Amino acid sequence: MAPLTRIAVAVYDAKSDLLRTFIHSSDGETPLNHYVAKLSEVPSLCDIAKRGTPRVVNDLNFYGTRSVHSRRVVEGGFRSSYTVPLMKGGLLSGFLFFNSTEVDFFNPTILHQLWPYAQIAGFLAMMELEKIQVIQAAVKTVRQISNHRDEETGAHLERMSRYTRLIAETLAVSHALTDEYIEFLFQFAPLHDVGKVAIPDNILLKPGRLDHDEFVVMQGHVEKGCNIIELMAADFGMEHVPHIKILRNVVAYHHEAWDGSGYPFRLAGEAIPLEARITAVADVFDALTSARPYKGAWSNDQALSHLAEMSGIKFYTPCVDALLNNRERIVEIQTHFHETTID
């Protein structure tokens, strides 16, 4: 089975209809690194998802290169494919791809031999995603216990997590970020302020500026959030969740500032983990462009102008530039996840 030269997993986000590369095992460079596409715009994969059954293409050249996906796979030297939809509860979670450099490689004999391995690979891929979902479910429960006490709506978390992913995707090449890293950061970003559930109502819900003492109490949500994550990691056996360090860093350091003026650790510059730098810019941008009881929503131009002014002072410049250079995608996210979105 040596000609089987590529195995890859793409994850599907039903809320935005986006399909993204996640992990792969390839000889050399993968032809679909950092690949993003709307599932609705890839008819062949739509059909696989609708049927819920695998598909074999014995000659990708003959099949055609109508989509970017097909064209890049062919350009990567692959000539045949076997695609398995990853389904959970009848819903699509992603796809498992097998590719060969040989035409007609996936014949009945090979498929018979490959089937158990495909099942195991698909199962392991689903397990990776389910580990994150367990943490998310636990945190969501904590948030629900708080009875949505703070101003952060479900729509806010949807938007800021996607701004986080947008920034990470933009930095992927320059900062050598893998698709796996980007996906885990996207999944973990909404948990950045979980510690707010332990902040008293009179401070959390105050419809105006906090005084010094109140702000000190509010800053304590970082430590409380770190404690919550550690308790969950222990109680749910999550110490071995891939990239659990990303989650810890997002919760602990998303209020640090590039110039060292942030809190609670006053880290500066490169000492701040990249995932925290990314999350900070995404979170602040959405906070500025969202209405709150104590302020109106800023326009995108106003918010981006503020971030630009603080670039290199409070915020990591490449993260700010990533938003400045992707205004259309920002609007797409805002349009899709407006304030009526239900968490």
Secondary structure as UniProt FT lines:
FT   TURN            2..3
FT   STRAND          4..13
FT   TURN            14..17
FT   STRAND          18..26
FT   TURN            31..34
FT   STRAND          36..38
FT   HELIX           39..41
FT   HELIX           43..51
FT   STRAND          55..57
FT   HELIX           60..63
FT   HELIX           68..75
FT   TURN            76..77
FT   STRAND          80..88
FT   TURN            89..90
FT   STRAND          91..100
FT   TURN            103..104
FT   HELIX           108..145
FT   TURN            146..147
FT   HELIX           154..171
FT   TURN            172..176
FT   HELIX           179..188
FT   HELIX           189..191
FT   TURN            192..193
FT   HELIX           194..198
FT   HELIX           201..204
FT   HELIX           212..219
FT   HELIX           221..235
FT   TURN            236..237
FT   TURN            239..240
FT   TURN            242..243
FT   HELIX           244..253
FT   TURN            254..255
FT   TURN            258..259
FT   HELIX           269..271
FT   HELIX           274..288
FT   TURN            293..294
FT   HELIX           300..310
FT   TURN            312..314
FT   HELIX           317..324
FT   HELIX           327..336
FT   TURN            339..340
//
